[in-house]
């Protein structure tokens, strides 16, 4: 009992989400249909594989290559941001963060005096969120909205390419705050990686990406991936952050009950285009941008307002995007003593960018 109490005390986000989920069920109801099982099981599979890459030494190998091509610490952060921005366009923001943050933390293990640790971590998460908004398959809300509204691809790209342009300029400016410390004398020990194990994990990761993109059904693919891991490295199951998975379950239950409220539906149907945009920004802050997209879309035909609202709305609070929660929990696992500082800087950067991008694109809404 004491061990459980300590666990929930250390995981405040889980504790709060569990309490709110219980309250929402008492006021509304509990339905298993509220839970997005694909998101939960996909995240579980991705966590398994990322830890596998860590154990076979692939993350260390990539970190070594990044050090080799970086002349100073600022350039290292800029390279990581570029990988996060481009990677999230094709691999989704969740996958980009789950892949790149552990590599970044591996680099930090040999850079104990690196002053840009917190800012670099925050910007990698921000870059993944903004980069994933560019294409219809970059994140769950775009997949849903692109299919729901049948948006022409050219129209979609014309809206989101402007977001990408402003994002690149903003992120580039923020990297100038990272000190230009020399990396010339720093190197990681040469270690070989097991090519067969790496190839197996890479193949499984490709399968998981196809699941995320809805090319393969998660119901039978993820159990197969898990079964392979059982015979390959069953100890990886101990490394999964089950608390984060439970947080997501609670979150879906809360959102499900909110979506059932009739007064919310009536309110959304009465909003204009710019108001829908602001609703997307605001709702994303408290229920996340994916549920916000599902909640708003059925009650408006203003495609542009919804798409821009929920994508830019991924900035802001930890809850604004599920990717934010993933990044926060990864940082907390590696640097528990610096979690408060990280949260403070994360909030400052995210709300600053939310205000900046939010104001600019408000004037683009028809």
Residue pairs with C-beta under 8 A, 6 or more apart in sequence:
7 243
8 14
8 15
8 18
9 15
11 243
11 247
13 247
13 318
13 325
13 328
14 243
14 244
14 246
14 247
14 250
17 247
17 250
17 251
17 254
18 246
18 247
18 250
20 250
20 254
21 249
21 250
21 251
21 253
21 254
24 253
24 254
24 256
24 257
24 258
25 253
25 257
27 257
28 256
28 257
28 260
28 261
29 257
29 260
30 253
31 256
33 256
34 252
34 253
34 255
34 256
34 257
35 249
35 252
35 253
35 256
36 252
36 290
37 218
38 211
38 218
39 140
39 248
39 252
39 290
39 322
40 245
40 248
40 249
41 218
41 222
42 94
42 208
42 211
42 212
42 218
42 222
43 94
43 244
43 245
43 248
43 326
44 222
44 226
44 240
44 245
45 208
45 211
45 222
45 225
45 226
46 94
46 95
46 98
46 205
46 208
47 98
47 239
47 240
47 241
48 225
48 226
48 229
48 236
48 237
48 239
48 240
49 201
49 204
49 205
49 208
49 225
49 229
50 98
50 99
50 102
51 236
51 239
51 240
52 197
52 201
52 229
52 232
52 233
52 236
53 59
53 99
53 102
53 198
53 201
53 205
54 102
54 106
55 233
55 236
56 193
56 194
56 197
56 198
56 201
57 191
57 192
57 193
57 194
58 193
58 198
58 201
59 102
59 103
59 106
60 106
60 188
60 191
61 191
61 193
62 103
63 103
63 106
63 107
63 188
64 187
64 188
64 190
66 76
66 79
66 80
66 103
66 107
67 76
67 107
67 110
67 183
67 186
67 187
67 188
69 79
70 76
70 79
70 183
71 183
71 184
72 180
72 181
72 182
72 183
73 111
73 114
73 115
73 116
73 178
73 179
73 180
73 181
73 182
73 183
74 116
74 175
74 176
74 178
74 179
74 180
75 180
76 107
76 120
76 183
77 116
77 119
77 120
77 123
77 175
77 178
78 172
78 175
80 100
80 103
80 104
80 120
80 124
81 123
81 124
81 127
81 171
81 175
83 96
83 100
84 96
84 97
84 100
84 124
84 125
84 127
84 128
84 131
85 127
85 128
85 130
85 131
85 167
85 168
85 171
86 131
87 95
87 96
87 99
87 100
87 128
87 131
88 95
88 96
88 97
88 127
88 128
88 129
88 130
88 131
88 132
88 138
88 139
89 131
89 132
89 134
89 135
89 138
90 135
90 137
90 138
91 99
91 209
92 132
92 137
92 138
92 139
92 140
92 209
92 212
92 213
93 128
93 129
93 131
93 132
93 138
93 139
93 314
93 321
93 323
94 139
94 212
94 322
94 323
94 326
95 208
95 209
95 212
96 128
96 131
96 132
97 124
97 125
97 128
97 323
97 326
97 327
97 330
98 326
98 330
100 124
100 128
101 121
101 124
101 125
101 327
101 330
101 331
102 330
104 120
104 121
104 124
105 121
105 330
105 334
105 335
108 114
108 117
110 186
110 187
110 188
111 117
111 183
111 186
113 181
114 181
115 178
115 179
115 181
116 177
116 178
116 179
117 335
117 338
118 338
118 341
118 342
118 345
119 174
119 177
119 178
119 345
119 349
120 178
121 327
121 331
121 342
122 342
122 345
122 346
122 349
122 350
123 171
123 174
123 175
123 349
124 327
125 323
125 324
125 327
125 346
126 171
126 315
126 349
126 350
126 353
127 167
127 171
128 323
128 327
129 314
129 315
129 321
129 323
129 324
130 163
130 164
130 167
130 171
130 314
130 315
131 138
131 164
131 167
132 138
132 139
132 142
132 323
133 139
133 142
133 160
133 163
133 164
133 311
133 312
133 314
134 157
134 160
134 161
134 163
134 164
135 142
135 157
135 160
136 142
136 143
136 146
136 151
136 153
136 156
137 143
137 213
139 290
139 311
139 314
139 323
140 290
141 289
141 290
141 292
141 293
141 310
141 311
142 307
142 311
143 213
143 214
144 290
144 293
144 294
144 297
145 151
145 293
145 297
145 303
145 306
145 307
145 310
146 156
148 297
149 297
149 303
149 306
151 303
151 307
156 307
159 304
159 307
159 308
159 364
160 307
160 311
162 361
162 364
163 308
163 311
163 312
163 357
163 361
166 357
166 360
167 357
170 353
170 356
170 357
174 349
197 232
200 228
200 232
204 225
204 228
204 229
207 216
207 221
207 225
208 221
208 222
208 225
210 216
210 221
211 217
211 218
211 221
211 222
229 236
229 237
230 237
241 329
241 333
243 329
244 325
244 326
244 329
247 325
248 322
248 325
251 287
251 288
251 291
251 319
251 322
252 291
254 287
255 287
255 288
255 291
255 295
258 264
258 287
258 295
259 291
259 294
259 295
264 295
265 299
268 276
268 279
268 295
268 296
268 299
268 300
269 299
269 300
271 279
271 300
273 302
273 304
273 305
273 365
273 366
274 305
274 362
274 365
276 296
276 300
276 302
276 305
276 306
276 309
277 302
277 305
277 306
277 308
277 309
277 361
277 362
277 365
278 309
278 362
279 296
279 309
280 289
280 292
280 293
280 296
280 305
280 306
280 308
280 309
280 310
280 312
280 313
281 309
281 312
281 313
281 316
281 354
281 358
282 313
283 292
283 295
283 296
283 313
284 292
284 309
284 310
284 313
284 314
284 316
284 320
284 321
285 313
285 316
285 317
285 319
285 320
286 317
286 319
287 295
287 319
288 319
288 320
288 321
288 322
289 310
289 311
289 313
289 314
289 320
289 321
290 310
290 321
290 322
292 309
292 310
292 313
293 306
293 310
296 306
296 309
296 310
297 306
300 306
302 365
302 366
304 364
304 365
304 366
305 365
305 366
308 361
308 364
308 365
312 354
312 357
312 358
312 361
313 320
313 354
314 320
314 321
314 323
314 324
315 321
315 350
315 351
315 353
315 354
315 357
316 350
316 351
316 354
317 324
317 347
317 350
318 324
318 325
318 328
318 343
318 346
319 325
320 350
324 346
324 350
328 342
328 343
328 346
331 338
331 339
331 342
332 339
332 342
335 342
